[in-house]
Amino acid sequence: MPDSDLEKYCTSAVERGATHAKQIHPSSVVTAAWVRWKCQFGCPRYGQGYCCPPDTPTPEQTQKLIDCYHRAILFHLESPPSADRGKRFRHFQEMLVDLEGEMFKDGYYKAFLISEGPCIVCKECAKLKNEPCNFGHRARPSMEASGIDVFQTARNNGFFIVPLRDKTETQNVYCLMLVD
């Protein structure tokens, strides 16, 4: 049963654009070594950003982090194909980083967001110029880059997710807020 103190954050996220937000138990989050391999051998952006492997935590490090928590919120964004899909993802990520800050200020000092997909805070990552991250206070690693099996985690919590066959299909993306 969800704790009522986190329900206001779930409601707030939906009011600000998330499709769903649900309190989950961190033990339902699945980490696996193969996930980062899919990044390395399948993503054209591999190694090109500070929020992508090899600059992100390993699945083992991520599992140790998850084990420090007793509660989490899984956020879902259903994004049908449109010209502004990228803008929608940006808004979703920015809103959740803001929500993490609000939760911290409300006393949830351990609140930490693990985002989705490649970082889109900057047009071009400073890593490509061997410079430090320009927005380290806003950038967050993705679930995939951190070794989280997003498909199994979403399914473990009653959410729908399937691989897309093409870009004309509705995309389901997920972000995880660890909370205590």
C-alpha positions in Angstrom: 0.0 0.0 0.0 1.4 3.4 -0.9 2.4 5.9 1.8 0.1 8.9 1.6 2.9 11.3 2.0 4.3 10.4 -1.4 0.9 10.5 -3.2 1.1 14.3 -3.4 4.3 14.0 -5.5 2.7 11.4 -7.8 -0.3 13.7 -8.3 1.9 16.7 -8.9 3.9 14.8 -11.5 0.7 13.8 -13.4 -0.6 17.4 -13.2 2.6 18.5 -14.7 2.6 16.1 -17.7 3.5 12.6 -16.6 1.0 10.0 -17.8 1.3 8.0 -14.5 3.2 8.1 -11.3 3.2 5.2 -8.9 4.9 4.5 -5.6 6.8 1.2 -5.9 9.1 -0.9 -3.7 12.8 -0.6 -4.7 13.0 -4.4 -4.7 10.9 -4.5 -7.8 13.6 -2.6 -9.7 15.8 -5.0 -11.7 19.4 -4.4 -12.5 21.4 -6.5 -15.0 24.8 -6.4 -16.7 23.3 -7.0 -20.2 21.6 -3.6 -20.1 24.8 -1.6 -20.3 26.0 -3.9 -23.1 23.0 -2.9 -25.1 24.1 0.7 -24.6 27.7 0.0 -25.7 26.8 -2.2 -28.6 23.6 -0.6 -29.9 23.4 3.1 -29.1 25.1 5.6 -31.5 25.5 8.0 -28.5 27.5 5.5 -26.4 30.4 7.3 -24.6 29.5 10.7 -25.9 28.0 12.1 -22.7 28.6 12.2 -19.0 25.2 10.6 -18.4 26.0 7.6 -20.6 28.3 4.6 -20.0 31.1 4.3 -19.3 30.7 7.5 -17.2 27.6 6.2 -15.3 27.4 3.8 -12.4 27.7 0.0 -13.1 24.7 -2.2 -12.5 26.4 -3.4 -9.3 26.8 0.2 -8.1 23.2 1.0 -9.0 22.0 -2.0 -7.1 23.9 -0.9 -4.0 22.3 2.5 -4.3 18.8 1.0 -4.7 19.4 -1.2 -1.6 19.7 2.0 0.4 16.1 2.9 -0.1 12.7 1.6 1.1 10.5 3.6 -1.2 10.5 4.8 -4.8 8.2 6.3 -7.4 8.1 5.1 -11.0 7.0 7.8 -13.5 5.6 7.0 -16.9 5.3 9.2 -19.9 3.3 7.9 -22.9 4.5 9.8 -25.9 2.7 9.4 -29.2 4.6 10.3 -32.4 4.7 14.0 -33.0 7.0 16.8 -34.1 7.4 17.9 -30.5 8.3 14.5 -29.0 11.8 15.7 -28.1 10.4 18.8 -26.4 8.0 16.6 -24.5 10.9 14.4 -23.2 12.8 17.5 -22.2 9.9 18.9 -20.2 9.3 15.5 -18.5 13.0 15.3 -17.4 13.1 18.9 -16.3 9.9 18.6 -14.3 11.2 15.5 -12.5 14.5 17.1 -11.6 12.5 20.0 -10.2 10.3 17.6 -8.3 13.4 15.9 -6.9 14.5 19.4 -5.6 11.1 20.0 -4.1 11.1 16.6 -2.3 14.6 17.4 -1.0 13.4 20.7 0.4 10.4 18.9 2.0 12.7 16.7 4.0 13.3 13.8 1.7 17.0 14.5 1.7 17.8 11.2 -0.1 15.5 11.8 -3.1 17.4 11.0 -6.3 16.1 10.8 -9.8 17.3 8.3 -12.3 16.1 9.5 -15.7 15.5 8.0 -19.1 17.4 7.9 -22.4 20.4 10.1 -23.2 20.8 13.4 -21.4 19.2 16.3 -23.2 20.1 19.1 -20.9 22.7 20.5 -23.4 22.7 20.4 -27.2 26.2 19.0 -27.2 27.8 17.4 -24.1 30.9 19.2 -22.7 32.5 15.7 -22.5 33.1 15.9 -26.3 35.4 19.0 -25.6 37.0 17.4 -22.5 35.3 20.0 -20.3 33.3 19.4 -17.1 29.6 19.0 -17.2 27.9 22.5 -17.5 24.8 21.4 -15.7 25.8 18.7 -13.2 23.1 20.0 -10.8 20.4 19.1 -13.5 21.9 16.2 -15.4 20.9 12.7 -14.2 21.9 9.3 -15.5 19.3 7.2 -17.3 17.9 4.0 -15.9 19.4 2.1 -18.9 22.8 3.7 -18.6 22.8 2.7 -14.9 22.1 -0.9 -15.7 18.4 -1.0 -14.8 16.2 -3.3 -16.9 13.4 -0.8 -17.6 11.2 -3.3 -19.4 11.2 -5.8 -16.5 10.9 -3.0 -13.8 7.9 -1.4 -15.6 6.3 -4.8 -16.0 7.0 -5.7 -12.4 4.9 -2.7 -11.4 2.0 -3.2 -13.7 3.0 -0.9 -16.5 2.9 -1.5 -20.3 6.1 -1.5 -22.3 7.2 -3.2 -25.5 10.0 -2.5 -28.0 9.0 -0.1 -30.7 9.0 -1.5 -34.2 9.3 2.0 -35.7 9.2 5.7 -34.8 5.5 6.1 -35.7 4.5 4.1 -32.6 3.7 5.5 -29.2 6.8 5.4 -26.9 6.5 4.6 -23.2 9.3 6.0 -21.2 10.0 5.6 -17.5 12.0 7.4 -14.8 12.7 6.3 -11.2 12.8 8.5 -8.1 14.4 6.9 -5.1 12.9 8.3 -1.9 13.3 8.0 1.8 
